[in-house]
Every structure is written in structure tokens, then in C-alpha cells.
Amino acid sequence: MSQNLKTIFIDGEAGTTGLGIRERLAAVPEVAVKSIDPGKRKDPAARKDMMASVDLVVLCLPDEAARESVALADQLGTDAPKIVDAATAHRVAPGWVYGFAELEPGHAEKIAKADRVANPGCYPTGAIALLRPLVDAGLMAHDYPVTVNAVSGYSGGGKSMIEEFETGVAPAFELYGLGLRHKHLPELQAYSRLTRRPIFVPSVGNFRQGMLVSVPLHLDTLPGRPSVGDLHHTLAERYAGSTYVSVHSQDGMGGKIEPEALNDTNKLELRVFGQDDLGQAVLVARLDNLGKGASGAAVQNIRLMLGLPEG
């Protein structure tokens, strides 16, 4: 093994996100992924030894297990590796940098300098990308009553949901999270800079991967009553020059958009649909829930933290 290679341990590599990260890292020549003996994957001493031997650890674990892994790493002191947590556990935790590189100008540099990075949730990635620039520009009040509607492929629901859909047990489409306490809400609110808790209505369709996130708006309720063009310009200006986030016109879309066009990429597309004469607009983000919404974003963060080319 080359002495110049950066080494990575994926704690929880057998899950959907872990497998996706490993597959994407196989195309990164500057890194080598180290695996623990399957029989020792729950052995704290073995995991701690593995952590001490690598440059970076990716946590693809349930929240409580992710916290336990961080505690193990903390015991290593100055020998502790950098950490990317793909769980929900640390997304709004003090001392962790939120892993959405396009969050605001200069944020990618914060990730590059960080030792602890929390990978974003798939739904918040789309919602924050749409909302944060409008809040920052003063086109949306911090206490605006935001509603976020979204649909994801079933791969985002974990092992049991995947099995239900692939065995034909699940319905063709369903809303969920209707208790209004979805685990992605804290980060969505915090990094959109909203003081009022948004209403978030997620759903799942009978397709494996792909995602649409939409935010309906009445233009006369926004500060300054911006036009559809004003919203589009603000987003386009914010993401100009971005490698992975792009802003597109609604022209030629025929008033419709499907969720699977960006599958197997780390791309995120944003659009503003609307009619000025009606005073209404719908912000829409399209991404792969397994790409920019999970493993793609994780690899983007890994590259930044290890000083590797963006890719």
C-alpha cells in the first residue's frame, strides 16, 4: 500500500449508505478503505484499534451507535481520526460542522478544516438549498411559515422499507411522518435560519432512488413581494460556479418534473416554478437521495477533509 494513500474506515459499511460510500471511494485513487473483521465489528477494542490506524472514519450507524463510536474515538486523544457521521446524531451538535458544502460562501473551507463533520439528511439538503439563500437575501423572513413537501425513492427508508417495496408488500405511494416530528426537522430549521418550525410532509414512492423537495410560496407574503424572477436570480447568483448545485429555468419542463433524473450522481438541481400574475411560486429541488442526499455528499466531504481534489 502506498505511503501517500489516505486510509478510511467505514463503521457500518454493510448498510445502504456504507455500501454506497465504499463504491464511490473505489473510484478515488488517493484513498484506501480498511475493513474490520466481521466477527469484531461490535468489539469496542477492535473498533478503537481500527480508528487509531486510519486518517478518517465514516459512521454509517444508528444514532446511539454513532455516539458510542465518537466516544471511542475521543479516547484516542491526539491519535483520533477525522470523522464524518452519516447518522442524525450530530447534525445540530456543538463542535460539529454541517456537511453541506454549498450552505453558504466559505462553508466548504470550514469542512476542509474540520475534524468532525455531520453529513446532512437527504430531505434537508434539498430544502436548505432552496430556503437558505432566500432568508440570507431578505426575501424570506426568518419566521416565515414554511411548508416543505417531498417524495423519495424507497431506498431512503432503510432495510425494512426496501424489503417491503421489493417484495410487493408496500403501497405504490404513501405519506409518512405525519406526527410532524420527523428526525430531519431540527437541521432543516437550523440551517435554513428559520425561527418558526416548518411543516414537513415526506412521502415515499415505488421507485428505488431519486428525490423531489418542494416549497410552495404566496409571493405577497414575502418581504418586498418578489417576483418569480427575483427568486430565481437569488438562487442562481448564490450557486454560480458551484460544481454540484445548479439552478435551472422552468422553461421546457411542461409544468412537471420527475425524481429520478439525477440518480447515481452527486448533483442537485434547483428550479423556481411560478406565475407572477397569480402571485404564486413553487421552489423545487431534485437530487438522488443516495447521492447528494447521502453517500455522494459523504464522499464530497471526505475529499474536502483529506485535502483531495473535488472530483
C-alpha positions in Angstrom: 0.0 0.0 0.0 1.4 3.4 -1.0 2.5 5.6 1.9 0.7 8.5 0.3 -2.7 6.9 0.4 -5.2 8.3 2.9 -6.9 5.5 4.9 -10.6 5.3 5.7 -12.7 3.0 8.0 -16.4 2.8 7.3 -18.0 1.9 10.6 -21.2 0.2 9.4 -20.2 -0.5 5.8 -22.8 -3.2 5.3 -25.7 -0.7 5.2 -27.1 1.1 2.2 -25.2 4.3 2.8 -22.0 2.5 3.8 -22.1 0.4 0.6 -22.7 3.5 -1.5 -19.7 5.3 0.1 -17.4 2.3 -0.4 -18.5 2.0 -4.0 -17.8 5.7 -4.7 -14.5 5.6 -2.8 -13.4 2.8 -5.1 -13.1 5.4 -7.8 -10.9 7.7 -5.7 -7.3 6.6 -6.3 -5.9 8.7 -3.4 -7.7 6.6 -0.6 -7.7 3.1 0.7 -10.7 1.7 2.6 -9.8 -0.6 5.6 -12.3 -3.1 6.8 -12.6 -4.7 10.3 -13.0 -8.5 10.7 -16.8 -9.1 10.5 -16.6 -11.0 13.8 -15.2 -8.0 15.6 -17.4 -5.2 14.1 -19.1 -4.9 17.5 -16.0 -5.3 19.6 -15.1 -1.8 21.1 -11.4 -2.6 21.4 -11.1 -3.8 17.8 -13.0 -0.8 16.5 -10.9 1.5 18.6 -7.7 0.0 17.2 -9.0 0.4 13.7 -9.9 4.0 14.3 -6.3 4.6 15.6 -4.9 3.2 12.4 -6.8 5.4 9.8 -7.0 9.0 8.8 -10.8 9.2 8.7 -13.7 7.3 10.0 -17.2 7.3 8.4 -20.1 6.4 10.7 -23.0 4.7 8.9 -24.7 3.6 12.1 -27.9 4.2 14.1 -27.7 7.4 16.2 -26.9 5.8 19.5 -24.2 3.5 18.0 -22.8 6.6 16.2 -22.5 8.4 19.6 -20.7 5.3 21.0 -18.2 5.3 18.2 -17.5 9.0 18.7 -16.9 8.3 22.4 -14.4 5.6 21.4 -12.6 8.0 19.1 -12.5 10.6 21.8 -10.5 8.1 24.0 -7.7 8.2 21.4 -6.9 11.9 22.1 -4.4 13.3 19.6 -4.5 9.9 17.7 -8.2 10.3 17.0 -9.1 10.3 13.3 -11.3 12.8 11.5 -15.0 11.7 11.5 -17.8 12.0 9.0 -21.1 11.0 10.7 -23.8 9.9 8.3 -26.3 9.5 11.1 -28.7 12.1 12.5 -26.9 12.2 15.9 -24.6 15.2 15.4 -26.2 17.3 12.8 -27.1 20.1 15.2 -24.5 19.2 17.8 -22.0 21.8 19.1 -18.5 21.3 17.8 -19.6 19.6 14.6 -19.6 21.2 11.1 -22.7 20.7 9.0 -21.6 18.8 5.9 -23.5 20.7 3.2 -20.5 22.3 1.4 -22.8 24.8 -0.5 -24.5 26.0 2.6 -23.0 29.5 2.3 -19.9 31.1 0.8 -16.8 29.8 2.5 -18.5 26.8 4.1 -16.5 24.2 2.1 -13.4 25.7 3.7 -14.9 25.1 7.1 -15.5 21.5 6.3 -11.9 21.2 4.9 -10.5 22.4 8.3 -12.9 20.3 10.5 -12.2 17.1 12.4 -15.9 16.4 12.9 -18.4 16.7 10.1 -22.1 15.7 10.2 -23.4 14.6 6.8 -26.8 16.2 6.0 -30.1 14.4 5.7 -31.4 13.9 2.1 -34.6 15.9 2.6 -32.8 18.9 4.3 -30.2 19.0 1.6 -32.9 20.0 -1.0 -34.9 22.2 1.4 -32.0 24.1 2.8 -30.5 24.7 -0.6 -33.8 26.4 -1.6 -34.5 28.3 1.5 -31.2 29.5 3.0 -30.3 31.9 0.1 -33.8 33.5 0.2 -33.5 34.0 4.0 -30.0 35.4 3.7 -31.1 37.8 0.9 -34.0 39.1 3.0 -36.6 37.7 0.5 -38.0 35.3 3.2 -38.5 36.3 6.8 -36.9 34.2 9.5 -40.3 33.4 10.9 -42.0 32.6 7.6 -44.4 29.7 7.9 -42.6 27.3 5.6 -44.2 24.1 4.3 -41.9 21.5 2.8 -43.3 18.6 0.7 -41.1 15.9 -0.5 -41.0 12.4 -2.1 -38.2 9.9 -2.0 -37.4 6.6 -3.5 -37.8 3.7 -1.1 -34.1 3.2 -0.6 -34.0 6.1 1.8 -36.3 4.2 4.3 -33.8 1.5 5.4 -33.8 -2.2 5.3 -37.4 -2.9 6.2 -38.9 -0.4 3.8 -36.7 -1.6 1.0 -37.8 -5.2 1.6 -41.5 -4.2 1.7 -41.3 -2.5 -1.7 -39.1 -5.0 -3.4 -41.4 -7.9 -2.3 -44.5 -6.1 -3.4 -46.0 -5.6 0.1 -45.7 -1.8 0.2 -48.3 0.5 -1.4 -47.4 2.4 -4.6 -47.2 5.7 -2.7 -47.6 6.8 0.9 -47.3 9.9 3.1 -45.4 9.4 6.4 -44.0 11.4 9.3 -47.5 12.8 9.9 -46.8 13.1 13.6 -44.8 16.2 12.4 -41.7 15.2 14.4 -39.5 13.8 11.5 -35.9 13.5 12.6 -34.7 15.8 9.8 -36.7 18.8 11.1 -34.1 20.2 13.5 -31.4 20.5 10.9 -33.8 21.8 8.3 -34.9 24.6 10.6 -31.5 25.4 12.0 -29.5 25.7 8.7 -32.3 27.4 6.8 -32.1 30.0 9.6 -35.8 29.8 10.4 -37.1 30.7 13.8 -40.5 29.1 13.1 -40.7 25.3 12.9 -41.5 24.3 9.3 -44.3 21.9 8.5 -42.6 18.9 6.7 -44.6 16.3 4.9 -42.4 13.5 3.4 -43.6 10.7 1.2 -42.2 7.6 -0.5 -42.9 6.2 -3.9 -42.5 2.9 -5.6 -39.1 3.7 -7.2 -35.7 2.8 -5.7 -33.9 6.2 -5.6 -34.4 9.8 -6.5 -36.0 12.7 -4.7 -38.0 15.9 -5.2 -38.3 18.5 -2.5 -40.8 21.3 -3.0 -41.8 24.5 -1.1 -45.0 26.4 -2.1 -45.0 30.2 -1.7 -47.5 33.0 -1.9 -45.4 35.9 -3.2 -47.4 38.6 -1.5 -46.5 37.1 1.9 -42.7 37.6 1.3 -40.8 40.7 2.1 -40.9 43.1 -0.8 -43.2 40.9 -2.7 -40.5 39.5 -5.0 -41.3 38.2 -8.5 -40.7 34.6 -9.7 -37.6 36.0 -11.5 -36.3 37.6 -8.3 -36.4 34.2 -6.6 -34.7 32.5 -9.5 -32.0 35.2 -9.7 -31.2 34.9 -6.0 -30.7 31.2 -6.2 -28.7 31.4 -9.4 -26.4 34.1 -8.0 -25.9 32.1 -4.8 -24.8 28.9 -6.6 -23.0 30.4 -9.6 -19.8 28.4 -10.2 -20.8 25.5 -8.0 -19.7 22.1 -9.2 -22.6 20.1 -7.9 -25.5 22.6 -7.4 -27.2 24.2 -10.4 -30.2 26.4 -10.9 -32.4 25.8 -14.0 -35.2 27.5 -15.7 -38.8 26.1 -15.6 -39.0 26.6 -19.4 -39.4 23.5 -21.3 -40.5 21.5 -18.3 -44.1 21.4 -19.3 -45.2 22.1 -15.7 -43.9 18.8 -14.4 -40.7 17.2 -13.1 -39.8 13.6 -12.3 -37.5 12.5 -9.4 -35.0 10.0 -10.9 -33.0 12.1 -13.5 -30.0 12.6 -11.2 -29.7 9.1 -9.9 -26.1 7.9 -9.3 -24.8 11.4 -9.3 -23.8 14.0 -6.7 -25.8 16.7 -8.4 -28.5 18.9 -7.0 -30.8 20.8 -9.3 -33.0 23.8 -8.2 -35.9 25.4 -10.0 -38.5 28.1 -9.4 -41.9 27.3 -10.9 -44.4 30.1 -10.7 -46.7 32.7 -12.2 -46.4 36.4 -11.3 -50.0 37.2 -12.2 -51.2 34.6 -9.8 -48.7 35.7 -7.1 -47.6 32.1 -6.6 -44.4 30.1 -6.8 -43.1 26.6 -6.1 -39.4 26.0 -5.3 -38.3 22.5 -6.3 -35.0 20.7 -5.6 -34.1 17.4 -7.4 -31.4 15.1 -6.2 -30.5 11.4 -5.7 -31.4 10.5 -2.1 -28.4 8.1 -2.2 -26.1 10.6 -3.9 -26.1 14.2 -2.9 -28.5 13.1 -0.2 -26.2 10.5 1.4 -23.1 8.8 0.0 -22.3 11.3 -2.6 -22.2 14.1 -0.1 -20.2 12.0 2.3 -17.5 11.4 -0.3 -17.5 15.1 -1.2 -16.9 15.9 2.5 -14.2 13.2 2.7 -12.4 14.8 -0.2 -12.5 18.2 1.4 -11.4 16.9 4.8 -8.5 14.9 3.4 -7.4 17.7 1.1 -8.2 15.8 -2.1 -9.4 17.3 -5.4 -13.1 18.0 -5.5 -13.7 15.3 -8.1 
